[in-house]
Amino acid sequence: MNGRFFLNPAKAKAMGVCAGLSDWLGVDVLIVRLAMVVATLVTGPVAVLLYILTGWLATDDR
């Protein structure tokens, strides 16, 4: 893990949460996005709400 979590609007599809999480974890963004899809299918709206909350609360400046 690379320190603090930041949104990554440069590689963003929606809010930059998955791109920022992939930078923070040091993995490919496709893996994080697929994990988000699986999490949404398993938990339903909980994963979507956490995504929106993270995008709203996290900062995008480095």
N, C-alpha and C positions, 0 to 999 in steps of 0.2 A: 504494500500500500504506500502511496506517495504523499503522505502528509494529510492536509485538509481536503475535503470534498468541495469541488466547484462544478457548476454547470458548464457545459461546453456547447455554446450556441453555434460554433463553427461547424461541428459535425452533427448538429441537431436535426431530428425529423419533426419533433413536436416542441418540446421545451428544453431539451438538452440534458435531461436527467440520465438517460441510459448512456449517452456519450460521456458525460461526466463520471458516471459510475465505472465505465470501462477504463477511463484514464486513471481513476483512483485505484482500481484493482489491478491494472496492468494487463488486461485481457482484451480481446477483440470486441468491438462494439456489437457485432452480430450475435455473439454468444450472450451478451447481456440482454439484447432485445428479444432473443428467443426465450431466455429465462423469464422475461417479463410477460411474454405471451403465455407461457406455461403457468406462471403464478396467477395470471388473470383467470385462466381456465380452472385452476384449482380453488382459488379463494373467492372468485367472483369480484364484486365491486371493491373489496378491501384493497387489492393490489392497485387498482385504478385510483382510489382515494389516496393511498400512500404516494403514488406517483405525482398526483396533482399537488399534494401537500409539500412534497419535497421540492417540486419545481417552484412553488410559491415562496418557500422559506429559504432555500439555498441561494447563495450569491453567485453571480456569474463573472465577477471580476477576479483577476489573478494578480 
